[in-house]
């Protein structure tokens, strides 16, 4: 009943369980793993429109998609209409969907008037949206929070403005900017957004397992759900939720053997796209997630955090999983 194909603009997507864009996390390797475990749509890390405008080399690396199953959404942020229009034009051929971030709460983003700061200026936000839509023939989507703070809950008026401006779908994270990731996502506001527009609405916030996924669908009526932190060390969450929504039954917990295989694949994917030392350092975070709560995992993670060479990393991972068997 809840699991289905979904149309965003002219694009039909295989299922309505999406991976959220997350800075420093949803790189190419991470997205590939989540796609293999059933994510219907994945998003790049947040791309700065100004960085694209100035041809920044680090930002180009975030735009790699080799070997990734489509569709792929490219998420951009900024409050300068010219830079947003330029960036859109530049990435349009690479993306299947262009997503505008007006929800990021990070101080370094907000201080420049970008991300969730735009929730305080609906007229500026509308101009930014129109600049993006004008520069692409791909569907354009928007990601917002419920508002800046509890005195400025603006999700409904933003959703209606966005729909009128030509946005093809809207994602609502059920928290204000000032809440960051604390407290509980407000599903009532997501429900009101869904009731206020005709375009697809994607619910985001606190989806960590099968029950919380069903709860988001049941309580809000959203067309799709987006999973962020619930995927950490847990990329199989997409298949688990799909299976649960289809059957009402739960898949068995992942085996240690499969966990090892996924980790090794994740390492391989990372090494394929980044310099060895960069990949190894960036892998420390996902490796710690995969092994959380496993026997002797803190000692293992401590070892991993001092490794800077590929073969030593692979050997240490294998030795650790052998010890668990």
ABEGO torsion letter per residue (X at the ends): XABBBBBBEABBBABABBBBBBBGABBAAAAAAAAAAGBABBBBBBBBAAAAAAGBAAAAAAABABGBBOBBBBBBBEABAAAAAAAAAAAAAABABBBBBAABABAAAAAAGBEAAAAABAAAAAAAAAAAAAABABBBBBBBBAEABAABBAAAAAAAAAAAAGBABBBBBABBAAAEABEBBBAAAAAAAAAABABBBBBBEGBABAAAAAAAAAAAGBABBBBBAAABGAAAAAAAAAAAAAAGBBBBBBBAAAAAAAAAAAAAAAAAABBAAAAAAAAAAAAAAAABGBBGAAAAAAAAAABABAAAAAAAAAAAAAAAX
